């Protein structure tokens, strides 16, 4: 990895996406983008080499905007990374917890930190992203206003960390996908891989049940299945799915052939190495 590589992320410097990108690509230059569309566009237009985008969180669930943008974005998933989310209560230098009357943060962060908000009994203000709220607090210079944000954001914007790990759940983790303009050419050599794809089933009785049957009969572990409406039609449902197998593996090849039979469209978005976090955090069998 070279220092010249540029990695797009959504948010401001200090955001969790920035942190995830820095950890995944040490030494690379992270490039903030105001929106997810902006990050995808920067990658597609060649302004950056890669993008690191959140797709799921253990508390908040899927990042809906990303699920809608990704299928038609023209870019490919080439990897994944996971980040344990440690929220911190940050404020201007010299502020104490007893001074705080208002907390600002992203809506998901506020929802993940209900206990500290109830403890302090303060007003809350929803902002565009955690790092952006940290910068707002720094710019305002008001000791009564704090932000829930990453420690990295506090370091960047010169804030004091009043308390760390203010999140309600210790398992709060976000999964990020790594995107590139070209797909990854990964060999089917037995190394654990993930295949991400979208499909639309035909609007006939039991189509989804039949379409997914091939994965069960071929012993393919499907780790994700998300559905959402497309094009304003209640009968046009698109599914985003992920399996732990390579498309050239015989079982997945057969399963995808069966899926094609019951679907209007099947499109692979990426085949990439499975992150070790998946195996390190598997639940024990009952």
C-alpha positions, 0 to 999 in steps of 0.5 A, a space after each residue: 500500500 502506498 501513501 499516494 493511494 486515495 480512499 474516499 469515505 462519507 463524512 468529515 475527517 474523524 468520522 468512523 468511516 475515516 477511522 475504518 479507512 485509515 485502519 484498513 489502509 495505513 499510510 493512504 490519504 483519506 478523502 472526505 465526501 459529504 454524501 454517499 453518492 459523492 463518495 461513489 462518484 469520486 471513485 467512479 470518476 477516478 478522483 480516488 482509488 478506493 472507497 470505504 463505505 459502511 453497509 451494516 451495523 449490529 445495532 442499527 442494521 443495514 445502511 439503507 442508502 448504501 443498499 440502494 446506491 450500490 447495485 447500479 453504482 458501476 463499482 465493485 466490492 473487493 473487500 470488507 473490514 469491521 470496526 468496533 464503534 467506541 462512542 465518546 462524549 467530547 467537549 471544548 477544552 476545560 468543559 466538565 460533564 456537569 457543564 453539559 446541557 446539550 449533546 449533538 450527534 448523528 441520529 444512530 449514535 444518539 440512539 446507541 447512547 441512550 443511557 448517558 443521555 438519560 443520566 445527564 438529562 440533556 437536550 439532543 440535537 441531530 447532526 449530519 455525522 458524528 465528526 461533523 458534530 464534533 467540529 460544530 462543538 469546536 467551532 461554537 466554543 460553548 462549554 455547555 454543548 458536547 458531541 458524541 463522536 469518535 476519539 479521533 474526531 476529538 483529536 482532530 478538532 482539539 476537543 477534550 474527551 469527557 468520557 469514553 465508551 458511552 455506547 449502550 451495547 459492547 458489541 456495537 460494530 460496523 461492517 464496511 465494504 471496500 469498493 474499487 472500479 474494477 472487480 477483484 480477480 480472486 482464485 477459487 483455491 479454498 481461501 474463505 471468500 464472500 460473494 455479494 450479489 443482487 437478484 429480482 425474483 419473478 412475480 410468481 407464487 413461491 418464487 423466492 422459496 424456490 430461488 433460495 432452495 438451491 443454496 440449501 440443497 448445495 450446502 451454501 451458507 447464506 449470511 445475508 438476505 435483504 429486500 427492498 422495493 425498486 422503481 416504485 412497484 410493490 411487486 418489483 422487489 430486489 434482494 441483496 444477498 451474501 454467501 460464503 463461497 466462490 462462484 466457481 465452487 461447484 455448489 454455488 455454481 449450481 445454486 446460482 443456476 437455479 436462482 437464475 431460473 426463478 429470477 429476472 436478474 442476478 448480478 454479482 457485485 463482488 467476490 472478495 476475501 472473508 475478513 477474519 472478524 467473521 470467524 473470530 466472532 462466530 457464535 458457538 453451536 448450540 
